[in-house]
Amino acid sequence: MTCLGYAPQGQRCCGKHNGRARGRTNSALLNQKLLTVTLLNGSVDADVFKAWATQEFLPHLPKNSIIVMDNAAFHKRQGIQDFFTSAGHTLDY
């Protein structure tokens, strides 16, 4: 089971939701406040993520932001990286 949540570095993270389950919540935090949230019915891939980023995330994001993402494969796709950097943002993983 893949767990979604937070844990201290080096410790296992366990939660109640299977990371491979259908249906997702995409969200973004800025200064510990919710910037945007989207409920999705289905899996997230690079195309879905880019659509969310274009329509929901970037319009609310301050200029020259640092975007921190986890290691999901679709986050690292070159087109996604180029999309954020061409909008003037910096990426961190």
SETOR-454635 format. One line per 5 residues: number of its first residue (from 1); for each residue x, y, z of N, C-alpha, C, CB. Coordinates in steps of 0.2 Angstrom, whole numbers, plus 5000, padded with zeros to 4 digits. Each point is the difference from the previous one (the first is absolute). Glycine has a CB too. Layout:
// SETOR-454635
NUM = X,Y,Z,X,Y,Z,X,Y,Z,X,Y,Z | ...
//
This chain:
// SETOR-454635
1 = 5004,4994,5000,4996,5006,5000,5004,5006,5000,4991,4994,5006 | 5008,5011,4990,5003,5006,5000,4996,5005,5004,5005,4998,4988 | 4999,5005,5017,4996,5005,5004,5001,5007,4998,5002,4992,5009 | 4993,5012,4992,5000,5007,4999,5000,5003,5007,4994,4999,4989 | 5011,5006,5012,5000,5004,5006,5007,5002,5002,4991,4993,5004
6 = 5010,5009,5002,5007,5003,5002,5003,4995,5006,4996,5012,4996 | 5010,4988,5004,5004,4997,5005,5007,5003,5001,4993,4989,4998 | 5010,5011,5008,5006,5002,5001,5005,4997,4995,4998,5002,5012 | 5007,5001,4986,5005,4998,4995,5003,4993,5003,5003,5012,4995 | 4997,4983,5000,5003,4994,5002,4995,4995,5004,5011,5006,5001
11 = 4983,4996,5000,4995,4996,5003,4994,4998,4995,5003,5005,5011 | 4995,4990,4989,4994,4997,4995,4994,5005,5001,5005,4988,5000 | 4992,5013,4995,4994,5004,5000,4994,4995,4999,5006,5011,4996 | 4989,4989,5008,4994,4995,4999,4994,5005,5001,5006,4990,5004 | 4989,5008,4992,4994,5003,5000,4994,4996,4998,5006,5010,4997
16 = 4988,4992,5002,4994,4996,4999,4999,5000,4993,4996,5003,5011 | 5007,5000,4984,4998,5000,4993,5006,4997,4996,4993,5011,5002 | 5005,4985,4993,5004,4997,4996,5002,5005,4994,4995,4988,5003 | 5012,5013,4996,5002,5004,4995,4998,4998,4993,5009,5003,5008 | 4989,4991,4991,4998,4998,4993,4993,5000,4999,5010,4993,5000
21 = 4986,5010,5005,4993,5000,5000,4998,5005,4994,4999,4996,5012 | 4995,5002,4985,4997,5005,4996,4997,5006,5003,4997,4991,4992 | 5004,5015,5005,4997,5006,5003,5006,5003,5004,4988,4995,5001 | 5013,5011,4998,5005,5004,5003,4998,5007,5002,5008,4994,4992 | 4996,5009,5012,4999,5007,5002,5007,5003,4999,4992,4997,5009
26 = 5008,5008,4986,5006,5004,4999,4999,5006,5003,5002,4995,4989 | 5004,5007,5015,4999,5006,5004,5007,5004,5000,4991,4995,5007 | 5009,5011,4995,5006,5004,5000,5000,5004,5006,5002,5000,4988 | 5003,5000,5016,5001,5005,5006,5005,5005,4999,4997,4990,5007 | 5001,5016,4996,5004,5006,4999,5000,5003,5007,4998,5002,4988
31 = 5008,4999,5015,5000,5003,5007,4995,4996,5005,5004,5011,4995 | 4996,4982,5005,4996,4996,5004,4993,5001,4999,5009,5000,5008 | 4989,5003,4986,4993,5001,4999,4998,4997,4993,5000,5011,5006 | 4994,4986,4993,4998,4997,4994,4999,5005,4995,4995,4991,5006 | 5009,5008,4988,5000,5004,4995,4995,4998,4995,5012,5002,5001
36 = 4987,4991,4997,4995,4998,4996,4999,4992,5002,5003,5009,4991 | 4991,4989,5007,4999,4993,5001,4995,4998,4994,5002,5000,5013 | 4999,4994,4985,4996,4997,4995,4999,4992,5001,5005,5009,4992 | 4989,4989,5008,4998,4993,5000,5000,4997,4994,4994,5002,5010 | 5009,4993,4989,5000,4996,4993,4998,4993,5001,5010,5007,4996
41 = 4986,4991,4999,4997,4993,5000,5004,4996,4995,4989,5004,5003 | 5016,4993,4999,5005,4996,4996,5007,5001,5002,4992,5001,4991 | 5012,4996,5005,5007,5001,5001,5003,5006,4998,5001,4988,5000 | 5005,5014,5002,5003,5006,4998,5006,4998,4996,4997,5007,5010 | 5004,4996,4984,5006,4998,4996,5003,5007,4998,4995,4989,4995
46 = 5010,5011,5000,5003,5007,4998,4995,5005,4997,5011,4993,4999 | 4984,5004,4997,4995,5004,4997,4995,5003,5005,5002,4994,4989 | 4996,5002,5015,4995,5003,5005,5004,5005,5005,4993,4989,4999 | 5013,5009,5003,5004,5005,5004,5001,5006,4997,5005,4991,5005 | 4997,5009,4988,5001,5007,4997,4994,5004,4999,5009,4994,4994
51 = 4985,5002,5005,4994,5004,4999,4998,5003,5007,4996,4992,4991 | 5005,5005,5015,4999,5002,5006,5004,5006,5001,4997,4989,5005 | 5010,5010,4994,5005,5006,5001,4998,5006,4996,5009,4991,5002 | 4989,5008,4992,4998,5006,4995,4994,5003,5003,5005,4994,4990 | 4990,5002,5011,4993,5003,5002,4999,5002,5007,4996,4994,4991
56 = 5007,5003,5014,4999,5001,5007,5005,5002,5004,4992,4991,4999 | 5014,5007,4999,5006,5002,5004,5004,5006,4998,5001,4988,5002 | 5001,5013,4992,5004,5006,4998,4996,5006,5001,5006,4993,4992 | 4987,5007,5006,4997,5007,5001,5000,5003,5007,4993,4996,4991 | 5008,4999,5014,5000,5003,5007,5007,5001,5003,4989,4994,5001
61 = 5016,5004,4995,5007,4999,5003,5003,5007,4999,5001,4988,4997 | 5003,5015,5008,5003,5006,4999,5006,4999,4995,4997,5004,5012 | 5005,5001,4985,5006,5000,4995,5006,4998,5004,4995,5009,4993 | 5009,4988,5003,5007,4998,5002,5000,4995,5006,5004,5011,4995 | 4991,4985,5006,4999,4995,5005,5005,4994,5000,4988,5004,5001
66 = 5013,4993,5004,5004,4994,5000,4995,4994,5001,5011,5005,5005 | 4988,4991,4990,4995,4994,5001,5004,4994,5002,4993,5005,4991 | 5004,4992,5014,5003,4994,5003,4995,4994,4999,5007,5007,5009 | 4996,4988,4988,4995,4994,4998,5004,4994,5002,4995,5006,4990 | 5000,4989,5011,5003,4993,5002,5003,4997,4994,4992,4999,5009
71 = 5010,4995,4992,5003,4996,4994,4996,4996,4995,5009,4999,5008 | 4984,5003,4992,4996,4997,4995,5003,5001,4993,4990,5002,5007 | 5009,4992,4989,5003,5000,4993,4998,5006,4996,5001,4988,5001 | 4993,5014,4999,4997,5005,4996,5002,5007,5002,4990,4993,4998 | 5013,5008,5008,5002,5006,5002,5007,5001,4997,4994,4999,5011
76 = 5010,4996,4987,5006,5001,4998,5001,4999,4992,5004,4995,5010 | 4990,5005,4987,5000,5000,4992,5002,5006,4998,4990,4992,5000 | 5015,5008,4995,5003,5006,4997,4995,5006,4998,5009,4993,4997 | 4986,5005,5000,4995,5005,4998,4997,5004,5006,4997,4993,4990 | 5002,5003,5016,4997,5003,5006,5005,5005,5003,4993,4990,5002
81 = 5013,5008,4998,5006,5004,5003,5000,5006,4996,5007,4990,5004 | 4994,5010,4989,5000,5005,4996,4994,5005,5000,5007,4993,4992 | 4987,5004,5009,4994,5004,5001,5001,5005,5006,4993,4991,4995 | 5009,5007,5011,5001,5004,5006,5006,5005,4999,4995,4990,5007 | 5010,5008,4991,5006,5004,4999,4999,5006,4995,5007,4990,5003
86 = 4989,5008,4992,4999,5005,4995,4995,5005,5003,5002,4992,4990 | 4994,5006,5015,4996,5005,5003,5003,5004,5005,4991,4992,4998 | 5016,5007,5003,5004,5004,5005,5001,4997,5007,4996,5010,4993 | 5002,4984,5008,5000,4997,5006,5007,4995,5001,4987,5001,5001 | 5015,4998,5005,5005,4995,5001,4997,4994,5003,5008,5009,5002
91 = 4995,4985,4996,4998,4993,5002,5005,4997,5005,4994,4999,4989 | 5003,4998,5016,5004,4996,5005,4996,4994,5001,5005,5010,5005 | 4999,4984,4996,4997,4994,5001,5002,4997,5007,5000,4998,4988
//
